């Protein structure tokens, strides 16, 4: 604090303080204003919100704050939308198992109904991306696999690898494998940008293009091993490992056997 | 004499009277080769080269080395209608629309990996046994040349299909060319016929890959084998084996059958791996465009150490006289490999300078009996292993839950610390093994049989070694350190005394040994 107090007579101190105060007032107002506006919905919705709020208070509020306003260790959830909740909680990433670099995909802790209630609650705080319905994610009908592959290689492969197997990012973060992701989850990830992933807005990647990408990923998930064992589809490292173990190992074994037989 | 024998005899006689082949054949077919599994590593390299030629010819029938843009209309659905180069499209056709094409491609690529593995394994055998010593220094240099060309040839083959991975490799090759101070940009323009990627590079490297380098390979391999033939093969120490003889089996019929059979074994193993394990699935990588990149883009293993060096290099760059010098590429991409390969090629001369040993050697060393050489080998392998693992740093990070940043720092420190550590540990291990050998010769083998002597003492019975075994363990000679006089007879310092002092110190380190038992030692033991 002494460091800060040095500047208390600085000529910009007054304007800065004013800006800060305005910002705080605005934020507080929007938070306070958000809840009552959405609780004017139908009775069923209100029960879902209440149910979601109860789950939130029990399982999430210790990090995300009692009103989802966020804290020092977790971001605010106001305005992240239902899609974000469905993705993070539905894939088991949230609640986090530990405070590691990145939440990993694991068995979901909540039932689909509980996830839906949580999503309704968080969506009630402020508007955000909604969960895409099955009608939106009609990838099989509206997508184009080859075009999706091009888009995937241009936008996704640099982190998720050429075959969607995932890859490393800096400081222990990583782009996860997409082999277990469902079409809806992929769509949600693109519109919400979870963790290190950027948001691919509809201006950058149009909804039709998103469906093409999903169609390509689904085809990659079902890609047959055309040339024999795929060895992880991570490139030449596993190939090098195989030739240095099985390949030369077999041949040296045979060489030893040949040289022994001659005696 | 049977009729058929008579016919064969007449034909052979006809040929012999006109060519004189019988005498030459008799001499050469009776040539003796020693027998040891480690002598077959070079054979594996030779046979994988033959496999590469055979499968490579097959691939050229359908491969179109052109960067002309085409629309893909082949069998692989996820790429249909995509714009790509003719090179990539024809590689897809080989994989999916040519009968047996994918298998041939996979045999070709696996054989290429095996070729390099066998060369490196053969190199290790030659190094650790001291087979490079006089008179084989030239053959050692030829081998280093073959290794270097193998890396280049493999890289060009990896680059030809023009998929996303190979394009990424070419991009890095371009960066390495550009990093050469002053002339780099011009050289890159020259190689690519204009700005990257252009349309000239793939046709050019195709010619180099299928014509120029295989031709040089054939010539060098022939010279390599002719020198082996002329200088005779080395052999491991043992009773009856001297610097003047070769103990083994004649070429005809034993080695003809063995080598011929071994070729088919190598071909069989390669074909087996190619049939069950996918390699370079180019259809998954997609066509190359400079705007795209995949996570985890790695070169084939024999380039992995180079990639690792580049990955661990700190981002150093300087701007001098209007030229940018990218030390971060120049040092790991050109300077370090240049130093490594030069040192490797010169090693036989360096060692003989330090030991003062200028005699011919046909009996191989057991690695423990040349502790410093073995330690240098272990040090080099550790260096390569650290850099190779760094080449796969992103896969290490994802598969072992590490962070790239930790791996980068671990490798930056490890590449300086671990090789010297390996040197010290290996040298001490070798000296310990020498001590064990000494004990074995002097005291014999421990039988585990305890005997109580009449006065109550317990002793373990040691069984003396057989004469053959003892000879094998003790037949090597131990070269003393160089004794270089620093002053002349009148006590005046010689010119170049500093150099002589350095050489003497290094020589003392190189020749450090545990004295092997002398005949006096043995007599004294027997006296007890």
HADDOCK unambig.tbl for C-alpha pairs under 7 A between the chains (distance, minus, plus):
assign (segid A and resid 145 and name CA) (segid B and resid 78 and name CA) 5.59 0.50 0.50
assign (segid A and resid 146 and name CA) (segid B and resid 78 and name CA) 4.79 0.50 0.50
assign (segid A and resid 146 and name CA) (segid B and resid 79 and name CA) 4.89 0.50 0.50
assign (segid A and resid 146 and name CA) (segid B and resid 80 and name CA) 6.13 0.50 0.50
assign (segid A and resid 146 and name CA) (segid B and resid 82 and name CA) 6.73 0.50 0.50
assign (segid A and resid 153 and name CA) (segid B and resid 292 and name CA) 6.01 0.50 0.50
assign (segid A and resid 153 and name CA) (segid B and resid 293 and name CA) 6.99 0.50 0.50
assign (segid A and resid 154 and name CA) (segid B and resid 291 and name CA) 6.90 0.50 0.50
assign (segid A and resid 154 and name CA) (segid B and resid 292 and name CA) 5.13 0.50 0.50
assign (segid A and resid 157 and name CA) (segid B and resid 293 and name CA) 6.52 0.50 0.50
assign (segid A and resid 157 and name CA) (segid B and resid 294 and name CA) 4.68 0.50 0.50
assign (segid A and resid 157 and name CA) (segid B and resid 295 and name CA) 6.14 0.50 0.50
assign (segid A and resid 158 and name CA) (segid B and resid 293 and name CA) 5.17 0.50 0.50
assign (segid A and resid 158 and name CA) (segid B and resid 294 and name CA) 4.22 0.50 0.50
assign (segid A and resid 158 and name CA) (segid B and resid 295 and name CA) 4.56 0.50 0.50
assign (segid A and resid 159 and name CA) (segid B and resid 294 and name CA) 6.84 0.50 0.50
assign (segid A and resid 159 and name CA) (segid B and resid 295 and name CA) 5.02 0.50 0.50
assign (segid A and resid 160 and name CA) (segid B and resid 295 and name CA) 6.22 0.50 0.50
assign (segid A and resid 161 and name CA) (segid B and resid 294 and name CA) 4.89 0.50 0.50
assign (segid A and resid 161 and name CA) (segid B and resid 295 and name CA) 4.35 0.50 0.50
assign (segid A and resid 161 and name CA) (segid B and resid 296 and name CA) 6.42 0.50 0.50
assign (segid A and resid 162 and name CA) (segid B and resid 284 and name CA) 6.72 0.50 0.50
assign (segid A and resid 162 and name CA) (segid B and resid 285 and name CA) 5.64 0.50 0.50
assign (segid A and resid 162 and name CA) (segid B and resid 294 and name CA) 5.15 0.50 0.50
assign (segid A and resid 162 and name CA) (segid B and resid 295 and name CA) 6.96 0.50 0.50
assign (segid A and resid 163 and name CA) (segid B and resid 284 and name CA) 6.32 0.50 0.50
assign (segid A and resid 167 and name CA) (segid B and resid 295 and name CA) 5.57 0.50 0.50
assign (segid A and resid 167 and name CA) (segid B and resid 296 and name CA) 6.41 0.50 0.50
assign (segid A and resid 167 and name CA) (segid B and resid 394 and name CA) 6.72 0.50 0.50
assign (segid A and resid 167 and name CA) (segid B and resid 398 and name CA) 6.37 0.50 0.50
assign (segid A and resid 168 and name CA) (segid B and resid 394 and name CA) 5.15 0.50 0.50
assign (segid A and resid 168 and name CA) (segid B and resid 397 and name CA) 6.19 0.50 0.50
assign (segid A and resid 168 and name CA) (segid B and resid 398 and name CA) 5.58 0.50 0.50
assign (segid A and resid 170 and name CA) (segid B and resid 403 and name CA) 6.73 0.50 0.50
assign (segid A and resid 170 and name CA) (segid B and resid 404 and name CA) 5.81 0.50 0.50
assign (segid A and resid 170 and name CA) (segid B and resid 405 and name CA) 6.49 0.50 0.50
assign (segid A and resid 171 and name CA) (segid B and resid 403 and name CA) 4.95 0.50 0.50
assign (segid A and resid 171 and name CA) (segid B and resid 404 and name CA) 6.02 0.50 0.50
assign (segid A and resid 171 and name CA) (segid B and resid 405 and name CA) 5.62 0.50 0.50
assign (segid A and resid 172 and name CA) (segid B and resid 402 and name CA) 5.92 0.50 0.50
assign (segid A and resid 172 and name CA) (segid B and resid 403 and name CA) 3.81 0.50 0.50
assign (segid A and resid 172 and name CA) (segid B and resid 404 and name CA) 6.44 0.50 0.50
assign (segid A and resid 174 and name CA) (segid B and resid 398 and name CA) 7.00 0.50 0.50
assign (segid A and resid 227 and name CA) (segid B and resid 277 and name CA) 6.48 0.50 0.50
assign (segid A and resid 227 and name CA) (segid B and resid 278 and name CA) 4.36 0.50 0.50
assign (segid A and resid 228 and name CA) (segid B and resid 275 and name CA) 6.43 0.50 0.50
assign (segid A and resid 228 and name CA) (segid B and resid 276 and name CA) 4.61 0.50 0.50
assign (segid A and resid 228 and name CA) (segid B and resid 277 and name CA) 4.40 0.50 0.50
assign (segid A and resid 228 and name CA) (segid B and resid 278 and name CA) 4.68 0.50 0.50
assign (segid A and resid 229 and name CA) (segid B and resid 276 and name CA) 5.99 0.50 0.50
assign (segid A and resid 229 and name CA) (segid B and resid 277 and name CA) 4.43 0.50 0.50
assign (segid A and resid 229 and name CA) (segid B and resid 278 and name CA) 5.44 0.50 0.50
assign (segid A and resid 230 and name CA) (segid B and resid 277 and name CA) 6.63 0.50 0.50
assign (segid A and resid 230 and name CA) (segid B and resid 278 and name CA) 5.47 0.50 0.50
assign (segid A and resid 234 and name CA) (segid B and resid 296 and name CA) 6.61 0.50 0.50
assign (segid A and resid 235 and name CA) (segid B and resid 297 and name CA) 6.72 0.50 0.50
assign (segid A and resid 235 and name CA) (segid B and resid 298 and name CA) 6.51 0.50 0.50
assign (segid A and resid 236 and name CA) (segid B and resid 280 and name CA) 6.98 0.50 0.50
assign (segid A and resid 236 and name CA) (segid B and resid 298 and name CA) 6.06 0.50 0.50
assign (segid A and resid 236 and name CA) (segid B and resid 299 and name CA) 6.35 0.50 0.50
assign (segid A and resid 236 and name CA) (segid B and resid 300 and name CA) 5.36 0.50 0.50
assign (segid A and resid 236 and name CA) (segid B and resid 301 and name CA) 6.96 0.50 0.50
assign (segid A and resid 237 and name CA) (segid B and resid 298 and name CA) 6.83 0.50 0.50
assign (segid A and resid 237 and name CA) (segid B and resid 301 and name CA) 6.62 0.50 0.50
assign (segid A and resid 237 and name CA) (segid B and resid 392 and name CA) 6.74 0.50 0.50
assign (segid A and resid 239 and name CA) (segid B and resid 279 and name CA) 6.59 0.50 0.50
assign (segid A and resid 240 and name CA) (segid B and resid 300 and name CA) 6.76 0.50 0.50
assign (segid A and resid 240 and name CA) (segid B and resid 301 and name CA) 5.13 0.50 0.50
assign (segid A and resid 243 and name CA) (segid B and resid 113 and name CA) 6.80 0.50 0.50
assign (segid A and resid 243 and name CA) (segid B and resid 114 and name CA) 6.40 0.50 0.50
assign (segid A and resid 244 and name CA) (segid B and resid 117 and name CA) 6.84 0.50 0.50
assign (segid A and resid 251 and name CA) (segid B and resid 266 and name CA) 6.99 0.50 0.50
assign (segid A and resid 255 and name CA) (segid B and resid 37 and name CA) 4.98 0.50 0.50
assign (segid A and resid 255 and name CA) (segid B and resid 40 and name CA) 6.55 0.50 0.50
assign (segid A and resid 256 and name CA) (segid B and resid 37 and name CA) 4.86 0.50 0.50
assign (segid A and resid 259 and name CA) (segid B and resid 35 and name CA) 6.20 0.50 0.50
assign (segid A and resid 259 and name CA) (segid B and resid 36 and name CA) 5.59 0.50 0.50
assign (segid A and resid 259 and name CA) (segid B and resid 37 and name CA) 5.44 0.50 0.50
